[in-house]
Amino acid sequence: MAEFVKVVLVTGGSSGLGKSICERLSALGHKVYGTSRKANGVEPVGSHHLLAMDVTDAHSVQTAVDEVLRREGRIDVVVNNAGLGIQGAVEDITPELAQRLFDTNVLGPHRVCRAVLPAMRSQQRGLIINISSIAANFGLPYRGFYSASKAALDRLSEALSTEVDRFGITVVTVQPGEFNTNIATARLRPEVISEAHRPGYEKAMAVLGGSMHYSRDPDELARVVARIIASPKPATVYRVAQGVQKMSVLLKKVLPGRLFERMVRKHYE
């Protein structure tokens, strides 16, 4: 059994999806290190550890990666889970706010990948799992920058996968739908909602709040991550969604663009 134990680094591991992933993988016997900006050094949490990492700070990322390598001698799996949500009309989002989002959701995983890839190349093996979103498949109204950041992460993952395959490193993208986490309360918001966009924004936010009726236990996603780690040949993309979220991905592919847009508008209005 020992050869199947993986050393796993999970960013954003103190709450929500990341915490569930840490707990699930630890229960399976893997050596798991979650990360949190609020952690003080390396803290034991049940059967796994939390260590300090801010994915927007390259020095913080490298320090955390080096600490895991010092303790374990290797990193087999990285789960890039840390991320931010955002809401607001595209026009109302300032470039500064958008930059903050992309710094976490796109450049954050990029920093982590840059830090772990030399060790994975040396090992001639490794698995990088980037947690994207079902929202990457379409531009959600009043969450356009969130969709854009996750779509960017998908394309980055796709390119990275081709670049590192020759080194024995596999890259997988996971697209979760709505889960029962605190991401809604932590979303970035513009300081001012313009009067022009306020009616549509408020309707969309009411729909979004109501969508939590189909949110599921974050452990459902954690189980998918566990299966990916156990798989000798994982797929490139896993979609962990149901109902209208999952069906929308198919409809986007088969319907004319304007018809799909009208369906989205009707859903949110």
Secondary structure as UniProt FT lines:
FT   HELIX           2..4
FT   STRAND          7..10
FT   HELIX           16..27
FT   TURN            28..29
FT   STRAND          31..36
FT   TURN            37..38
FT   STRAND          42..45
FT   TURN            46..47
FT   STRAND          48..52
FT   TURN            55..56
FT   HELIX           58..72
FT   STRAND          77..80
FT   HELIX           90..92
FT   HELIX           95..105
FT   HELIX           107..123
FT   STRAND          126..131
FT   HELIX           134..137
FT   TURN            141..142
FT   HELIX           144..164
FT   HELIX           165..167
FT   STRAND          169..176
FT   TURN            183..186
FT   TURN            195..197
FT   HELIX           198..210
FT   HELIX           211..214
FT   HELIX           219..230
FT   STRAND          237..240
FT   HELIX           243..254
FT   HELIX           257..268
//
